Amino acid sequence: MNTQATLGELNTIYPSASKVFHAYGLDYCCGGKQSLQDACREKNLSPNQVLAEISREEADAPHHIRWETQPLADLIDYILTRYHEPLREELPRLISLAAKVEQVHADKADCPKGLHRHLVAINDAVESHLAKEEQILFPMIKAGQNGVAVHPIRVMEAEHEDHGANLRKTREITNNFFLPAEACATWRELYRGLEQLEKDLMDHIHLENNILFPRVVTA
């Protein structure tokens, strides 16, 4: 474990790193190729402190599956079950919550105006992205057509960048999920769900960008 390792490498070897990276706002999915040293310099953080926290999290963590060594088909099935299916349930729920919050609290200064519309756009982009993976890319990989899969992978990586930008915009609209004192239970649940969505999307993209896709391209 060293500070010159990339965020993606660290999170692949030490899956508990994602919890630490998320707490510090370090982008380990789309920004997974950046070294810990450089990422911490941009955030004015101590890379050694971040490594120490990763070590503590790993010591307390349950056994992790090492996806970089598992069959590609098993990794794909895990992504489908753990991320694709829940996304299709959670995004519509968050859209509904956002609509209620904007309607009820429209007169409040901290109301996340435009969040409902933004989440609808995210849902549309995610649905399109998941369909491409499920109908085109993943079947190619499972069939061993790795050479043919390279172009779809590049398309997915570019769309991952768009998802990352959408997550950053969500934080802008919500003022980093800041909850005013008068926030109702619906508002609190909305922001809790959005923060979990952010974590899940980053973990999802990390598995693809930093583990699945490189294994396919270099096979």
C-alpha distance (Angstrom), angle and dihedral (degrees) to the residues before:
residue distance angle dihedral
M1 . . .
N2 3.82 . .
T3 3.79 139.1 .
Q4 3.82 93.8 -113.1
A5 3.80 92.2 62.9
T6 3.79 114.4 103.1
L7 3.78 121.6 -110.1
G8 3.79 89.0 -114.7
E9 3.80 92.7 52.0
L10 3.78 92.5 48.7
N11 3.78 93.0 48.3
T12 3.80 91.1 48.0
I13 3.81 93.8 52.2
Y14 3.82 95.2 35.3
P15 3.83 108.5 31.4
S16 3.81 91.1 -174.6
A17 3.81 87.1 67.9
S18 3.81 89.1 82.3
K19 3.80 90.1 69.4
V20 3.80 91.2 53.2
F21 3.81 94.3 42.8
H22 3.79 91.5 49.8
A23 3.79 91.8 50.1
Y24 3.80 90.2 54.3
G25 3.79 95.7 41.1
L26 3.82 93.8 -114.7
D27 3.81 113.0 156.6
Y28 3.80 105.5 -130.3
C29 3.81 96.2 165.2
C30 3.81 112.9 50.4
G31 3.81 88.7 12.6
G32 3.78 93.0 44.4
K33 3.81 94.2 117.9
Q34 3.81 92.1 63.0
S35 3.80 117.0 99.9
L36 3.79 118.5 -113.9
Q37 3.81 88.2 -121.3
D38 3.81 93.2 57.0
A39 3.82 94.8 40.6
C40 3.81 91.5 51.8
R41 3.81 92.1 46.4
E42 3.82 89.8 57.4
K43 3.83 90.8 50.7
N44 3.82 95.0 40.4
L45 3.80 90.3 -118.8
S46 3.78 132.2 142.9
P47 3.83 108.3 -111.4
N48 3.79 90.8 -158.6
Q49 3.80 90.4 55.0
V50 3.80 90.2 50.5
L51 3.83 90.2 50.5
A52 3.80 90.5 49.4
E53 3.81 90.6 53.2
I54 3.80 90.9 48.7
S55 3.80 89.1 52.8
R56 3.80 91.0 52.0
E57 3.80 92.4 48.3
E58 3.80 91.5 48.7
A59 3.80 91.7 50.7
D60 3.80 90.4 56.0
A61 3.80 97.0 38.7
P62 3.80 125.9 104.3
H63 3.80 120.2 -118.1
H64 3.81 112.5 -62.5
I65 3.77 127.1 -149.5
R66 3.82 108.7 -118.5
W67 3.78 98.4 -133.6
E68 3.79 93.4 -176.6
T69 3.83 87.8 70.7
Q70 3.81 101.2 37.9
P71 3.82 124.9 95.6
L72 3.80 111.9 -82.6
A73 3.80 91.3 -124.5
D74 3.81 90.4 57.1
L75 3.81 91.4 50.1
I76 3.80 91.0 50.0
D77 3.80 91.8 49.5
Y78 3.80 89.6 50.3
I79 3.82 91.6 51.2
L80 3.81 90.6 50.0
T81 3.79 94.1 49.8
R82 3.79 100.5 36.6
Y83 3.80 99.6 39.3
H84 3.81 116.1 10.1
E85 3.79 97.9 51.1
P86 3.84 96.3 44.0
L87 3.82 91.8 46.8
R88 3.79 90.8 58.6
E89 3.79 89.3 54.9
E90 3.78 101.0 38.8
L91 3.80 102.5 46.9
P92 3.84 95.1 58.5
R93 3.82 88.6 48.2
L94 3.80 91.8 52.6
I95 3.81 90.8 46.5
S96 3.80 89.5 55.0
L97 3.80 92.3 48.1
A98 3.81 91.7 48.8
A99 3.79 91.3 52.1
K100 3.81 90.7 53.3
V101 3.80 93.9 47.2
E102 3.80 93.6 48.7
Q103 3.80 91.6 47.3
V104 3.80 97.3 47.2
H105 3.82 98.7 37.3
A106 3.81 101.1 34.7
D107 3.82 91.5 123.8
K108 3.82 94.7 55.8
A109 3.80 121.0 97.6
D110 3.80 93.5 -133.6
C111 3.81 95.1 49.1
P112 3.84 108.3 129.6
K113 3.79 94.9 -121.9
G114 3.79 112.8 -164.8
L115 3.80 94.0 18.7
H116 3.80 94.4 115.3
R117 3.80 92.3 53.4
H118 3.80 90.7 45.0
L119 3.81 92.7 52.0
V120 3.80 91.1 49.2
A121 3.82 88.4 55.2
I122 3.81 90.3 48.0
N123 3.79 90.7 50.7
D124 3.80 91.7 51.1
A125 3.82 91.6 49.2
V126 3.80 93.1 45.9
E127 3.81 93.8 47.6
S128 3.81 90.4 52.1
H129 3.80 91.4 46.5
L130 3.80 94.9 49.0
A131 3.80 91.3 48.7
K132 3.83 91.6 53.8
E133 3.78 91.1 50.8
E134 3.80 94.7 45.6
Q135 3.81 97.7 42.4
I136 3.81 102.0 34.0
L137 3.80 118.9 10.6
F138 3.79 104.3 37.1
P139 3.84 94.8 47.3
M140 3.83 88.2 51.1
I141 3.79 91.8 52.9
K142 3.80 93.6 45.6
A143 3.82 88.9 50.6
G144 3.81 90.3 53.6
Q145 3.82 93.7 -113.9
N146 3.79 92.8 139.6
G147 3.80 96.4 150.5
V148 3.79 92.2 53.5
A149 3.81 90.2 46.4
V150 3.80 94.7 62.3
H151 3.81 95.6 85.4
P152 3.83 95.4 47.5
I153 3.81 87.9 48.2
R154 3.81 90.9 56.8
V155 3.81 89.2 50.3
M156 3.81 90.8 51.0
E157 3.81 91.5 48.5
A158 3.81 90.5 53.0
E159 3.80 90.4 49.8
H160 3.80 89.3 49.5
E161 3.80 87.2 59.6
D162 3.80 88.1 54.9
H163 3.82 90.4 50.5
G164 3.80 89.1 51.9
A165 3.80 90.6 51.9
N166 3.81 89.5 50.2
L167 3.81 90.7 52.7
R168 3.80 89.9 52.4
K169 3.80 90.5 49.7
T170 3.81 89.8 51.0
R171 3.79 88.7 56.9
E172 3.81 90.3 49.1
I173 3.81 93.1 51.7
T174 3.82 92.3 47.1
N175 3.83 95.6 39.7
N176 3.82 89.6 -118.8
F177 3.81 91.3 -45.0
F178 3.80 92.1 -58.4
L179 3.80 111.0 175.9
P180 3.81 117.6 -155.5
A181 3.78 118.3 -140.2
E182 3.80 91.8 -104.0
A183 3.82 94.5 53.7
C184 3.79 110.7 134.6
A185 3.80 126.0 -136.2
T186 3.81 91.5 -94.8
W187 3.80 91.7 53.1
R188 3.81 91.1 48.8
E189 3.78 92.7 48.7
L190 3.82 90.4 48.3
Y191 3.81 92.7 55.6
R192 3.79 92.7 42.5
G193 3.79 89.2 52.8
L194 3.80 92.7 46.0
E195 3.78 92.4 52.4
Q196 3.80 90.6 49.7
L197 3.82 89.5 47.2
E198 3.79 89.3 54.1
K199 3.81 91.7 51.0
D200 3.81 93.0 46.5
L201 3.80 93.8 47.7
M202 3.80 91.3 49.5
D203 3.81 91.7 49.2
H204 3.81 89.2 46.4
I205 3.80 93.7 50.9
H206 3.80 91.2 44.3
L207 3.81 91.6 57.0
E208 3.79 90.6 51.8
N209 3.82 102.7 36.8
N210 3.79 97.9 39.3
I211 3.80 104.1 29.9
L212 3.82 116.5 14.2
F213 3.80 101.0 38.4
P214 3.84 97.4 44.0
R215 3.81 90.3 49.5
V216 3.80 91.1 52.4
V217 3.82 95.0 45.5
T218 3.80 94.2 48.4
A219 3.81 97.1 40.4
